[in-house]
Amino acid sequence: MLQKIENYIRQQHMLERGDTVIAGVSGGADSVCLLRVLQELSVRYELAIRVVHVEHGVRGQASLSDAAFVEQLCQKLELPFVCMHYDVPKYAKERGWSLEEAGRKLRYETFEREAEAFPGAKIAVAHNQNDQVETVLFQLARGSNVRGMGGMSPVRGRVIRPLLCVSRQEIERYLADLGQDFCVDATNETDLYARNCLRHQVIPVLEQVNARAVAHIAAGADRMRELDAYLGRQIRKLREQFVQYRASGLQIDASCAGQVEPFLLGELIYRILTEAAGNARDISRVHVEQVERLFDTDTGKSCNLPYGLRAVRVPEGVLIGRETIKKKEVFSPVDLLDANEFSTELLCGKARPEQIAKKKYTKWIDYDKIKNSLCVRTRREGDYFWINQDGDRQKLKQFFINEKLPRQLRDEILLVADGSHIVWVVGYRLSAYYYTTEGTDKILKIQYHGGKEDE
């Protein structure tokens, strides 16, 4: 099994020699397996492994015992160990979230904070093939689109999932062969949570239909992610042709409904809804259909959508926004067309200009200078940027000429754009207008994960 995982890590470009890896270890079979695998690979890859355990304050003494188990295991393996304790029930209640949602939020925030201390660090989590299948089935049950059916990505930003290629049975056999024990969370044995219900009732029935159901569904998710990447490229072109930014939201031109295949129209609407909402969690097929129906109605007709969104039929098409619009409230900082390639983080007073490293594929900009909403696209006529903070402009076309970029390459370079103002020529330079200063209140960190390691 170790060779299988190592091959998967290479195929997905998860690790490079000398990486620091923040391993999220709960003490369960999956995360203990992840830790032992990383330890086995650490010599060949020269990995620096740091273990982080998050204690949720949910299961009393049992939860504290899990933390102690992980700490003892790290002592045995001579690995650095960090444990964070939270009152997840209180945190969830204050925000109106479920325990699962609150726990996940706190876990990943903890992992990210630890990773920030080590430039270029990866965050390894222990999702396996069965987890992938549970995710896909859950998304299907709630009416998801192609992206949802792709399940979890092997690599998303700095987060890596080395065990997505192996089943829970393989993991338990591997630990048994090592003589390695692990913790058992009693809450995983109940059917109170949706995932547990899928795990105990649905997947066993599917395995009766076909013994390799888990592997086949996981392979199907891989193909869905490939399809989603292809759709992303097609929909980027459709956005440039049919979607406009307005003061009150995102407008899809009326002509789009007649000129675009219904499937692609649905995908376009879904991605616009998730962009406007800043979250994909509660956006499903039923909401896409509500918007689709507006194209065939009279001007003024509308529908309410999750996250306080509203879609309205206007003479020019369908406008998606909020009833009460504030500056940048409608939009996430960067659109979600290439969620696997870009990530953003809003820093309020966390970073100052002198602390910002000069990196090729990570940039920091003054968030409050954004006039519209950022999008990722390729070049258009009229694109420009500031070459200095005095306001001197240069056309993007002239920049490409000065850089001696081949003509065929110019149409492929990704741009982070604020209308016609190019914020970032990805891999090259920022517009001086968006530079941070001592007076900057909010800093937007934008990271592109499709390039080489930051320089």
N, C-alpha and C positions, 0 to 999 in steps of 0.2 A: 504493500500500500504506500510505503514511503516513496518509492520510485514513481508511482502514479501521481502523487501530490507534487513531487519535484518537477516532473514533466509539465504538469498543469501550471505551476508557478512560472516556468520558463515561457510556456505558450502565451500566457497572459501578461508577461513582462511585469510581474509583481515586485520582484526584488532585484537589487543590484549588489555587487560585492561591496561590503563595508557599510551597508544600511543599518540605521538604528530602527528597531521594530518595537513599537508599543503594543504589547499583547494583552488584550482584554481577557481575563481569566476569572470565571465565576466559581470554578471548582467542579462543575459538571463534566460529564464524559467528553463532550465536544471540545470545550476550552482546554481541558487537561491534555487531550490529544493534540490540539493545536500547539500548546506549549512544548510538548515532547518532540513534535515534528520540527518546530523551529530550532529547538536545541540540537537535534540531530543535524540540521542543515547549517548551523551556525559556524561550524569549522570551515566548511567548503566556501560559504558565502561571507565569512568574516563578519557575522552579524553581531550587533550589540543589542541584546534583548532586555527590555524593561517590562515588568509585569505590573498591571494595574487591576485592582479588584475594587468593585463598587458594591458596598453593602447597603441595601435598600431600606433597612429598618422595617421590614414587613413581617418576617417570620420569627421574630424574637431570637431565642437562643440558637435555633437552628441556623439562622442567617449568620450569627456571630461565629458559629462553629465552622461554617463554610469559609469565612474569612481567615480563621486560624489555620484551616487545612491548607489553603493556598499559600499562606505565609510560610508554613513549615515546608511545603513542597519547594518553594523558592529558595529557602535556606539550604535544602538538600542539593538543589541544582546550582547553588551559588549564583543566583540571579537577583538583581535589584527588585524590590517589591514596594508598591505604593498602595495603600488602602484608603478609600474615601467612604465616609459614613453619611447617609442622607436619611431624612424623614420623608420618604416618597409619598406615603398617604397624605401627609399635610401639604406637600408640594402639589399633588394632584388635586386636592380639594380646593386649594386657593385658586387654581386655574380652570377648574371644571373639566379636568382631563381624567382619563382612565388611569389605573395604576400602571398598566403596560406602557401607555404612551408617556407618562411622566418618568417612569424608570428608564425607558429608552433615551429620552431627552437628556437626562442627567448623566447616563453612561457615556454617551457620545461627547457631551460637553467636557466631561472629565478626561476622556481619551485625547480630545483636541488640545486641552490645556497642557497636558503632559507632553504631547508631540511638539507643541510650539517651542518648548525649551531645547529642542534638538533639530536644527535645520535639516530639512529633507527627510525627517522621520516618517515611517509608514505606521499605520494603525492596523493591526491584524485582529480580525474577529472570527468567530468559530462557526459561522453558518455552514451547514452541510447540505448534501443533496436532498435529504428529507425536508429540511427547512425551506429549501427552494420550492419544492413541490407544494408544501403547505401555503407558501406565499402565492404561487400561481393559482391554486384552487380557490383561495380566499379572494383574489382579484377577479377571477371568473365569476364567482358567486355574487359579487357586488356590482358586476356590470362594467368591467374595465375595458380598456382599449389595448392596442398592440403593446404599448409600453408596459402596461401592468402585467400582461401575459408573459413578458420577458423576465419577470421576477427580479431578483437582486443581481446587480452587476458584479462580476469578479473583482473589478477595480473601479472605485468611484472616488475621484480625488486622491487623497492619501490613504483611504481605507481599502484594505485588501482582504479577500476571503479565500484563503488557500484550500479550504476543505470543501468547497462547493462541488468538487469532482468526486467525492466519496460519500457513501451512505452511512447512516447511523449504525447499521450492522457492522460495516467494515471498521468503523471507529472503535466499537466495543471489542471486536476481535483483536484489533491492534493493541489496545490497552491490556487485554487479557494476556496476550503473548509477552508483553513487557512486565506483567505482574504489577501493573500500575492501578491503584484504586482511585476512586473519584467520589464526589458527593452526589446525592440524589435529592432533588427538590421535590418534596411531596406535592406541591401545588401542580406539578406537571402531570400528576396521575389523575387529576380530576378533570371533568369536562365543563368546568365553569367558563373557560375561555374558548374563543372560537378556534384558535390554533390547536388546542388540546382535543377538541371535538373532531377536527379534521384528522389529527394524528391517530386517535384511538378508534374512530368509527368509519371514516371515509377511506383513508389510504389502505387499511387492511382489506376492504372490499375490492378496491382496485387491484390489489396484489393477488386476489383470488382470480380476477379476470385475466391478469398477466403477471407472472412472478417478477418481471422486470419493469413494472409500471413506474416505479420511482425513477429509475434511470431514463426511461423513455420520455417521461414528462419533463424531466430536467433537461434532456437534450432538446426537446421542443422549445423550452424557454430560451436556450442558446440561440436557436434559429429565429425566435421572435425578436431577440435583441438585435440580431443582424438585420432583420427586416425593419426594425425601428430606426436603426442608423440610416438605412437607405431612405426611409420615409422622411427622416429629418432633412436630408439633402433636398428632396423634392419639395417639401413644404417650405423650406427657406426660400425657394424660388417663387412659390405661390404667395408668400407673405409680401415679397417685394412688389409683386404685381397687383395684389388685391387688398392688402391691409394698410390702413393709414392710422397714424397717431393723431388724435384730436385732444383738445383741452380737457374733455370730459371722459376720455376712454379710448379704446381701440375700436376702429370701425372696419368691418368687412364689407367691401363693395358689393352692391346688389348683383352685379354681373357675375360674381364668383359662383353663385348657385347654379347658373345655367352653363357655365363653361368648365367647371371642375367636376371630375368623377365623384359620385356621392361618397365613396369610401374616403377619398382624399379630403373632401370637404369636411367630413366628420373629424378626421385627424387634425385638420387645420383648426377647427373650432375648439377641439379638446385642448390643444396646446395653447391657444389664446386664452382660454378660460383659466388654465393653470398658471399662466403668466400673470394675468390680471389678479388672480387670487393670491399668488405668491405661495401656493400650496396645491398639491395634486391629490391629497388624501381623500377629500370628500367630493371630488369631481368624478362623475360617472357617466355612463352612456345616456342615462335618462336626461341629464342636463344638456348634453350635446344635442339630443333630439328636440328639446325645447327651443334651442336657438335655431336649429334647422327649420323648424316650422314657422318661425318669424319671417323668413324670406318670402313665404306665400301669403302673408297677412297684410293688412292695411297699415299705413303710417300711424304711429302712435301706440300700436300694440306692444306689449312688453311681457316679460316673465322675470320672476325673482329667482336668484341662483345662490348657491352657498357662498359663505364669506362676505355677505352683504353686497354681492354683485347684482346687477340688474342689466338685462339685455333689452334694448328698445329698437323697434323698427323705425328707421328714419328714411327720408326720401332717397338718400344715397346708398342705403344698405341696412346693416344691423350694427348698432353701437353697444359695446359692452363696457360698463364702468360701474361706478357707485352713484347712489342717489345724491349723497353729499360728498363732493370731490374736494380733496385737499391736495396740495402739491405733492406729487410722487406717491400718493396713497394708493392709487390704482395699481401701480406696477411693482413687480419685484425689480431689484436693481439691474439684473440682466435677464433677458428672456430665456426660456427653458428649452429652446430648440436643440441645443447641444449640451444637455445636462451632464452628460458623461465627460465633456471636454472642458467646461468652464465651471468654476465655483466662485462664490462671492461671500464676503463677510463684512458687515458694517461695524466699524470700530468707533466707539464714542469715547474720546479721550484716552484710548488705550495706546495709541502710537503717535509719536511726534516725528516731524520731518527728519531730524537727525538720527532717528532709530530705524528709518526705512532703508533696507538694503537695496542695492541696484541689481535687479534680477531681470533676466530676459523674458521670462514667462510669468512673472508675478508683478503686478503694478498696484500702486496706491494712488487714489485720486480724491479730490475734494468733492464729497457727495453733494453738498448744497449747491454746487455749480451746475448740476445736471438740470437742463431746462425741460426736457421731455421725459423720456425713459430710454435707457440704453437697450440697444439690440445688437445682435451679432449678425453680420452680413458681409457681402463682398462689395466691391467698389461700384459707385454710381456717378453719373455726371454731376458736377458741382461740388463734390466732396473736397473738404479743406481741413486744415488744422492750424493752430498757432505755433509759430516757430520760436517765439519768445514771449515773455510776460508783458511786453509792451503792446501786444495785440497785432503784431505783424503776421500776416497769413501766408500760407503756401498751399497751392492746389495739390491734391493727392497725386494727380497725374504728373506734376513736375517733380514731386518727391520720388516717384518710381523711376523717372528718367534719370534723376541725379544719382540714385542708388544703382543705376545700370541693371535694373531687374528685367529679365526677358519678358516680352509682351505676353506670352502664354501663361507666365506665372502670375501676372498682375491680377488676373481674374480669379485666382485661387486663394490669394492672401486674405485671411479673415480680418475683419475690422470690428472694433467695438465703437458704435456710432450713437451720437445724440443728435438725431435729425441728420443734417448734412455735415455737421461738425464731427470729425473723426477724433474720438477720444484716444484710441490706441490702435496703431497699426501693429497687430499682434506679431511679436517677434522682432519688432523694430523700435518704435518710439511712441511716446505719449505726446499729446497736444499740451503745450505749455499752459494753456488756459486752465487745465484741470490740476495743475501742480498743487500740492499741499503747502501750506505756510504755517507760521506760528499761530495765526488766527483761525486756522481750520478747526471746525467743531466736530464734524463727522467725516471719517475717512472710509472710503469704500475700497476694500482689497479685492482685486480681481485676479484669479489665477487660471492660466490655461494649461490643461493637463495633456494636450495633444502634441506638445513639443518635446524637445530633449530636456534633460535635467537642467534646472536653472543654473545660469552661470553667475 
